[in-house]
Amino acid sequence: MPDSPDDDAPALRLPYDVGVLADAPLRTERLVLRPLEASDAPDVWEYQRLPEVLRYIPWPRRSREEGFLHTVKRSGLRRLARDGDAVIVAMELVGERSISIWGDRVVGDVMLRVSSAEHAQLEIGWVLHPAFQGRGLAAEAAGAVLGYAFDVLRPHRVQAILDARNTASARLCERLGMRREATILEEEYHDGAWEDTAVYGILAREWAARG
């Protein structure tokens, strides 16, 4: 009997609960990657408040209290089930003391979002404290999360959407094997100026071919 026409149709493995990474976090050479927690707010605030981070991340300027509440909200994003759902994975740097809690410091985070459940597409994004940039930590974290996403969630395509001026993230996309697929001119208006958006993408078969 011939295969059904739908046998090769794209299908994300949903629903997915990021809580599984609390019990069995991803571990790289220098990082522990696990769900963002409300208790991470002091560490997150240290990069969330910086102008050089806000230049490229679509976060408004927040007070410390507002920033803590934002981290609590983001830590509650635990489940992927439908378009727009997101989860946040904290980058915990082993051996770097946390700002105000016992344990290692969260120096950044990685986001996974469902772009299209119907077409098996995810979005990945990242932010890293500028004081820890230039050491390959963002590539280490994003590469591990991207590989995990392809293995566990089985997307057909993963994209990254970034401010076109963000050359560091563009280089990281290229290190991950992502291609620049589009530049959307003057898509958003921030701080008195129009900003271009860059779209990068990689297919499952391209990721697999990297070995």
TORSE-438422 format. One line per 4 residues: their letters; for each residue x, y, z of N, C-alpha, C. Coordinates in Angstrom, 3 decimals. Layout:
N
a = X:Y:Z:X:Y:Z:X:Y:Z; ...
//
This chain:
211
mpds = 0.847:-1.189:0.000:0.000:0.000:0.000:0.889:1.248:0.000; 0.677:2.234:-0.880:1.531:3.409:-0.932:1.411:4.244:0.330; 2.489:4.963:0.610:2.468:5.832:1.780:1.433:6.921:1.605; 0.889:7.357:2.707:-0.043:8.480:2.686:0.699:9.737:2.245
pddd = 0.029:10.647:1.513:0.677:11.907:1.124:1.131:12.740:2.310; 0.548:12.447:3.477:0.906:13.231:4.657:2.072:12.641:5.442; 2.632:11.499:4.989:3.679:10.844:5.761:4.899:11.738:5.948; 5.210:12.573:4.948:6.377:13.440:5.034:6.014:14.874:5.378
apal = 4.777:15.096:5.787:4.348:16.451:6.129:5.106:16.941:7.365; 5.431:18.225:7.411:6.141:18.750:8.576:5.292:18.649:9.833; 5.927:18.337:10.944:5.186:18.216:12.202:6.126:18.446:13.379; 5.909:19.531:14.103:6.651:19.747:15.334:6.169:18.771:16.406
rlpy = 7.071:18.364:17.275:6.699:17.487:18.388:6.188:18.345:19.536; 4.933:18.674:19.456:4.283:19.501:20.463:3.143:18.717:21.095; 2.771:19.044:22.330:3.340:20.108:23.163:4.695:19.720:23.748; 5.419:20.746:24.133:6.732:20.563:24.761:6.788:21.428:26.015
dvgv = 7.273:20.859:27.106:7.418:21.576:28.373:8.902:21.708:28.694; 9.384:22.944:28.813:10.803:23.184:29.049:11.247:22.703:30.434; 10.268:22.341:31.281:10.615:21.818:32.602:11.493:20.584:32.559; 11.497:19.877:31.432:12.365:18.703:31.330:13.828:19.097:31.465
lada = 14.168:20.340:31.114:15.557:20.796:31.237:15.902:21.212:32.661; 14.911:21.298:33.525:15.210:21.546:34.933:15.779:20.287:35.564; 15.232:19.141:35.194:15.700:17.866:35.732:16.960:17.368:35.021; 17.076:17.675:33.733:18.217:17.214:32.947:18.692:18.354:32.045
plrt = 19.383:19.359:32.611:19.798:20.515:31.818:20.811:20.132:30.743; 20.878:20.977:29.719:21.928:20.816:28.724:23.231:21.323:29.333; 24.301:20.592:29.116:25.611:20.996:29.642:26.609:21.076:28.498; 27.276:22.216:28.416:28.323:22.402:27.434:29.647:22.510:28.186
erlv = 30.689:22.875:27.499:32.004:22.953:28.139:32.011:23.900:29.329; 31.278:25.034:29.197:31.326:26.059:30.254:29.975:26.437:30.831; 28.897:25.939:30.250:27.571:26.415:30.608:26.635:25.295:31.044; 25.704:25.662:31.897:24.532:24.837:32.188:23.337:25.588:31.612
lrpl = 22.570:24.914:30.778:21.430:25.522:30.099:20.155:24.896:30.644; 19.388:25.706:31.361:18.169:25.203:32.032:17.117:26.288:32.009; 15.870:25.981:32.348:14.806:26.988:32.266:15.103:28.217:33.121; 14.786:29.377:32.582:14.894:30.607:33.353:13.956:30.538:34.553
easd = 14.432:31.012:35.712:13.635:31.008:36.936:13.449:32.438:37.447; 12.394:32.642:38.214:12.149:33.969:38.782:13.322:34.418:39.655; 13.984:33.482:40.310:15.124:33.812:41.180:16.339:34.307:40.408; 16.306:34.200:39.068:17.406:34.693:38.242:17.307:36.192:37.990
apdv = 16.252:36.834:38.486:16.005:38.241:38.176:17.200:39.164:38.460; 17.907:39.025:39.591:19.052:39.924:39.821:20.136:39.783:38.760; 20.413:38.556:38.333:21.426:38.354:37.296:20.951:38.909:35.953; 19.700:38.655:35.617:19.157:39.128:34.343:19.150:40.654:34.302
weyq = 18.812:41.281:35.429:18.769:42.740:35.476:20.114:43.353:35.114; 21.199:42.663:35.423:22.527:43.198:35.150:22.786:43.387:33.658; 22.120:42.599:32.806:22.264:42.866:31.369:21.004:43.484:30.770; 19.874:43.259:31.387:18.614:43.800:30.861:18.592:45.330:30.893
rlpe = 19.339:45.928:31.803:19.292:47.381:31.994:20.286:48.142:31.124; 21.185:47.454:30.428:22.293:48.108:29.743:21.881:48.690:28.388; 22.242:49.938:28.111:21.893:50.562:26.825:22.409:49.777:25.627; 23.611:49.184:25.735:24.161:48.447:24.604:23.391:47.167:24.312
vlry = 22.660:46.642:25.305:21.778:45.497:25.081:20.441:45.967:24.510; 19.885:47.022:25.089:18.593:47.532:24.634:18.656:48.087:23.215; 19.851:48.398:22.748:20.001:48.911:21.382:19.506:47.899:20.355; 19.693:46.606:20.653:19.366:45.573:19.675:18.241:44.640:20.099
ipwp = 17.890:44.640:21.364:16.821:43.777:21.858:15.565:44.615:22.039; 14.416:44.173:21.531:13.205:44.998:21.609:12.570:45.023:22.995; 13.367:45.424:23.979:12.873:45.621:25.329:12.829:47.121:25.615; 11.786:47.607:26.276:11.789:49.012:26.690:12.717:49.201:27.885
rrsr = 13.056:50.439:28.147:13.819:50.741:29.363:12.903:50.529:30.560; 13.361:49.749:31.511:12.549:49.431:32.682:13.276:49.826:33.956; 12.501:50.096:35.004:13.086:50.256:36.331:13.514:48.881:36.833; 14.250:48.856:37.924:14.690:47.577:38.490:13.484:46.713:38.848
eegf = 12.478:47.318:39.455:11.282:46.561:39.827:10.580:46.016:38.587; 10.459:46.850:37.562:9.827:46.410:36.327:10.630:45.295:35.661; 11.954:45.413:35.727:12.808:44.378:35.151:12.642:43.051:35.868; 12.549:43.092:37.198:12.347:41.858:37.957:11.010:41.217:37.589
lhtv = 9.965:42.039:37.460:8.652:41.509:37.095:8.679:40.908:35.688; 9.459:41.510:34.805:9.585:40.983:33.449:10.249:39.611:33.452; 11.261:39.450:34.286:11.918:38.143:34.388:10.968:37.100:34.969; 10.176:37.491:35.953:9.175:36.570:36.498:8.211:36.134:35.394
krsg = 7.794:37.090:34.583:6.881:36.769:33.477:7.533:35.825:32.476; 8.773:36.107:32.113:9.471:35.263:31.136:9.731:33.865:31.708; 9.986:33.787:33.011:10.226:32.481:33.620:8.970:31.618:33.601; 7.808:32.256:33.457:6.553:31.516:33.390:6.246:30.966:32.007
lrrl = 7.079:31.292:31.025:6.898:30.757:29.672:7.518:29.361:29.639; 6.710:28.356:29.823:7.234:26.999:30.028:6.818:25.998:28.960; 5.855:26.374:28.109:5.251:25.357:27.249:5.116:25.838:25.815; 5.488:24.985:24.879:5.274:25.235:23.457:4.118:24.356:22.985
ardg = 3.074:24.976:22.473:1.927:24.208:21.989:1.335:24.790:20.719; 1.427:26.125:20.557:0.796:26.769:19.407:1.645:27.962:18.975; 1.293:28.538:17.840:2.033:29.678:17.304:2.156:30.795:18.339; 3.355:31.332:18.454:3.600:32.423:19.387:4.091:31.986:20.744
davi = 3.902:30.720:21.108:4.409:30.228:22.394:5.935:30.266:22.403; 6.504:30.581:23.565:7.962:30.664:23.693:8.411:30.070:25.019; 9.663:29.641:25.060:10.317:29.218:26.293:11.681:29.907:26.354; 12.161:30.116:27.582:13.429:30.811:27.789:14.396:29.888:28.530
vame = 15.585:29.743:27.978:16.621:28.899:28.569:17.742:29.797:29.087; 18.043:29.705:30.370:19.083:30.526:30.983:20.462:29.965:30.679; 21.436:30.877:30.449:22.845:30.504:30.303:23.518:30.693:31.668; 23.780:29.613:32.331:24.417:29.668:33.644:25.906:29.365:33.465
lvge = 26.752:30.335:33.767:28.192:30.182:33.563:28.819:29.518:34.788; 29.315:28.327:34.586:29.874:27.540:35.688:31.107:28.241:36.264; 31.102:28.409:37.588:32.241:29.012:38.270:32.158:30.517:38.419; 31.139:31.135:37.831:30.944:32.582:37.959:29.842:32.821:38.991
rsis = 30.185:33.447:40.101:29.253:33.604:41.222:28.065:34.491:40.849; 26.865:34.048:41.195:25.654:34.813:40.959:25.684:36.126:41.729; 24.943:37.123:41.234:24.930:38.448:41.846:24.423:38.417:43.285; 23.286:37.739:43.511:22.692:37.839:44.848:22.108:36.535:45.371
iwgd = 22.273:35.442:44.636:21.787:34.158:45.140:22.923:33.156:45.093; 22.769:32.108:45.843:23.790:31.076:45.862:23.758:30.301:44.547; 24.931:30.114:43.969:24.997:29.347:42.734:25.730:30.104:41.645; 25.732:29.546:40.441:26.424:30.145:39.314:25.573:31.236:38.673
rvvg = 26.248:32.135:37.991:25.598:33.339:37.469:24.952:33.107:36.101; 23.764:33.650:35.925:23.108:33.673:34.615:23.648:34.888:33.861; 24.318:34.640:32.751:24.954:35.720:31.994:24.224:36.018:30.686; 23.159:35.278:30.406:22.385:35.493:29.192:21.276:34.469:29.103
dvml = 20.542:34.503:28.012:19.487:33.510:27.823:19.201:33.297:26.344; 18.583:32.175:26.059:18.215:31.786:24.695:16.712:31.556:24.659; 16.066:32.073:23.621:14.621:31.906:23.455:14.331:30.965:22.298; 13.336:30.120:22.479:12.744:29.356:21.381:11.271:29.723:21.296
rvss = 10.813:30.030:20.087:9.418:30.403:19.882:8.850:29.627:18.694; 7.573:29.274:18.787:6.901:28.618:17.670:6.498:29.682:16.653; 7.142:29.659:15.487:6.769:30.582:14.413:5.551:30.068:13.663; 5.548:28.770:13.374:4.422:28.160:12.677:4.376:26.683:13.007
aeha = 3.393:26.285:13.805:3.233:24.863:14.103:2.833:24.104:12.841; 1.998:24.717:12.023:1.534:24.056:10.797:2.680:23.719:9.860; 3.650:24.618:9.775:4.757:24.425:8.833:6.059:24.051:9.542; 5.960:23.654:10.800:7.101:23.137:11.574:8.270:24.114:11.592
qlei = 7.999:25.343:12.006:9.031:26.368:12.045:9.153:26.963:13.442; 10.401:27.125:13.868:10.720:27.734:15.150:11.568:28.986:14.926; 11.576:29.840:15.934:12.465:30.997:15.968:13.396:30.854:17.158; 14.662:31.222:16.967:15.629:31.232:18.057:16.165:32.648:18.225
gwvl = 16.413:33.029:19.469:17.001:34.330:19.759:17.866:34.228:20.999; 18.749:35.189:21.202:19.666:35.115:22.341:20.060:36.507:22.797; 20.483:36.595:24.037:21.046:37.821:24.591:22.121:37.401:25.586; 23.226:38.149:25.585:24.359:37.847:26.468:24.879:39.139:27.074
hpaf = 25.187:39.100:28.349:25.774:40.262:29.022:27.034:40.694:28.275; 27.157:41.976:27.917:28.326:42.432:27.157:29.666:42.117:27.822; 29.694:42.059:29.155:30.951:41.774:29.848:31.460:40.360:29.574; 30.586:39.495:29.071:30.965:38.111:28.806:31.016:37.796:27.311
qgrg = 30.897:38.829:26.498:30.988:38.634:25.056:32.444:38.467:24.628; 32.632:37.965:23.427:33.979:37.764:22.904:34.654:36.488:23.366; 33.899:35.629:24.048:34.463:34.377:24.571:33.801:33.150:23.959; 32.900:33.356:23.012:32.227:32.234:22.365:31.088:31.635:23.159
laae = 30.661:32.314:24.216:29.612:31.759:25.071:28.256:31.750:24.372; 27.958:32.803:23.622:26.677:32.840:22.916:26.602:31.733:21.875; 27.696:31.504:21.157:27.723:30.425:20.168:27.590:29.067:20.840; 28.228:28.913:21.994:28.163:27.659:22.741:26.721:27.368:23.172
aaga = 26.051:28.400:23.686:24.679:28.226:24.162:23.700:28.056:23.010; 23.771:28.962:22.034:22.818:28.911:20.924:22.985:27.628:20.120; 24.221:27.182:19.927:24.444:25.943:19.197:23.859:24.739:19.908; 24.014:24.712:21.239:23.467:23.590:22.008:21.941:23.589:21.982
vlgy = 21.340:24.765:22.132:19.875:24.847:22.121:19.334:24.550:20.730; 20.013:25.027:19.698:19.570:24.751:18.331:19.631:23.257:18.028; 20.732:22.620:18.413:20.841:21.179:18.212:19.779:20.412:18.975; 19.518:20.842:20.206:18.485:20.212:21.018:17.119:20.373:20.365
afdv = 16.847:21.573:19.827:15.560:21.827:19.185:15.364:20.920:17.980; 16.386:20.781:17.160:16.265:19.907:15.992:16.074:18.448:16.411; 16.759:18.013:17.446:16.665:16.620:17.887:15.321:16.310:18.545; 14.836:17.225:19.374:13.677:16.939:20.214:12.370:17.427:19.597
lrph = 12.375:18.626:19.036:11.134:19.213:18.525:10.932:18.957:17.035; 11.990:18.609:16.338:11.958:18.234:14.922:11.357:19.316:14.008; 11.828:20.554:14.080:11.355:21.559:13.137:11.910:21.291:11.741; 11.190:21.765:10.742:11.711:21.734:9.382:12.693:22.882:9.159
rvqa = 12.430:23.998:9.848:13.247:25.207:9.662:13.280:25.991:10.967; 14.435:26.583:11.243:14.579:27.489:12.388:15.087:28.822:11.853; 14.499:29.902:12.327:14.912:31.227:11.877:15.357:32.083:13.057; 16.148:33.088:12.744:16.546:34.114:13.705:16.209:35.456:13.081
ilda = 15.578:36.332:13.850:15.169:37.650:13.371:15.877:38.686:14.224; 16.683:39.532:13.600:17.481:40.457:14.381:17.595:41.830:13.735; 17.926:42.794:14.562:18.232:44.135:14.093:19.396:44.031:13.105; 19.226:44.561:11.911:20.245:44.408:10.875:21.568:45.057:11.248
rnta = 21.581:45.959:12.228:22.828:46.583:12.675:23.621:45.680:13.605; 22.996:44.619:14.084:23.617:43.752:15.085:24.580:42.782:14.407; 25.762:43.270:14.100:26.732:42.466:13.353:27.235:41.269:14.155; 27.289:41.399:15.479:27.752:40.273:16.294:26.770:39.099:16.197
sarl = 25.467:39.374:16.274:24.490:38.297:16.144:24.449:37.754:14.719; 24.688:38.618:13.731:24.738:38.149:12.346:25.893:37.160:12.157; 27.038:37.489:12.726:28.185:36.564:12.638:27.890:35.256:13.346; 27.186:35.334:14.478:26.829:34.120:15.199:25.889:33.260:14.367
cerl = 24.913:33.880:13.726:24.011:33.126:12.846:24.820:32.364:11.796; 25.799:33.027:11.207:26.610:32.398:10.180:27.449:31.262:10.757; 27.958:31.435:11.981:28.705:30.349:12.642:27.828:29.125:12.862; 26.546:29.365:13.077:25.602:28.268:13.300:25.142:27.624:11.996
gmrr = 25.610:28.151:10.869:25.231:27.594:9.581:23.981:28.199:8.988; 23.506:29.294:9.579:22.297:29.946:9.086:22.651:30.896:7.944; 21.772:31.005:6.973:21.978:31.912:5.851:21.110:33.154:6.032; 21.572:34.269:5.495:20.753:35.486:5.500:19.747:35.364:4.371
eati = 18.482:35.288:4.728:17.428:35.048:3.749:16.723:36.328:3.304; 16.759:37.353:4.155:16.054:38.579:3.793:16.543:39.743:4.645; 16.401:40.936:4.073:16.556:42.175:4.816:15.274:42.973:4.602; 14.571:43.219:5.681:13.314:43.971:5.609:13.638:45.424:5.937
leee = 13.504:46.291:4.977:13.915:47.681:5.141:12.922:48.473:5.993; 13.491:49.214:6.932:12.722:50.142:7.767:11.450:49.499:8.317; 11.618:48.345:8.915:10.445:47.611:9.421:9.918:48.178:10.723; 10.832:48.650:11.594:10.399:49.129:12.909:11.005:50.501:13.189
yhdg = 10.277:51.267:14.006:10.691:52.623:14.362:11.008:52.673:15.846; 12.275:52.927:16.176:12.692:52.993:17.580:13.622:54.179:17.774; 13.464:54.848:18.909:14.382:55.921:19.301:14.611:56.927:18.185; 13.533:57.285:17.505:13.618:58.335:16.511:14.173:57.946:15.160
awed = 14.283:56.641:14.888:14.843:56.213:13.606:14.214:54.901:13.152; 14.143:54.725:11.833:13.683:53.459:11.270:14.812:52.449:11.289; 14.455:51.194:11.584:15.458:50.138:11.677:15.124:49.015:10.701; 16.182:48.483:10.058:16.026:47.330:9.182:16.080:46.039:10.003
tavy = 15.436:45.003:9.500:15.423:43.698:10.151:16.079:42.671:9.234; 16.946:41.852:9.808:17.581:40.766:9.059:16.969:39.436:9.474; 16.737:38.567:8.497:16.166:37.247:8.749:17.174:36.195:8.311; 17.526:35.311:9.252:18.426:34.196:8.978:17.659:32.891:9.156
gila = 18.047:31.854:8.430:17.360:30.580:8.570:18.256:29.391:8.273; 17.848:28.240:8.793:18.540:26.984:8.523:17.500:25.860:8.528; 17.633:24.936:7.589:16.732:23.791:7.486:17.280:22.609:8.271; 16.402:21.700:8.634:16.804:20.516:9.406:17.881:19.732:8.671
rewa = 17.722:19.542:7.355:18.709:18.757:6.615:20.063:19.457:6.547; 20.036:20.787:6.569:21.303:21.542:6.560:22.011:21.417:7.902; 21.239:21.445:8.976:21.834:21.269:10.301:22.434:19.858:10.413; 21.693:18.857:9.947:22.174:17.478:10.014:23.450:17.300:9.202
arg = 23.579:17.998:8.087:24.747:17.858:7.225:26.010:18.427:7.861; 25.826:19.265:8.894:26.999:19.831:9.580:27.744:18.785:10.384; 27.054:17.644:10.615:27.700:16.558:11.363:27.665:16.794:12.841
//
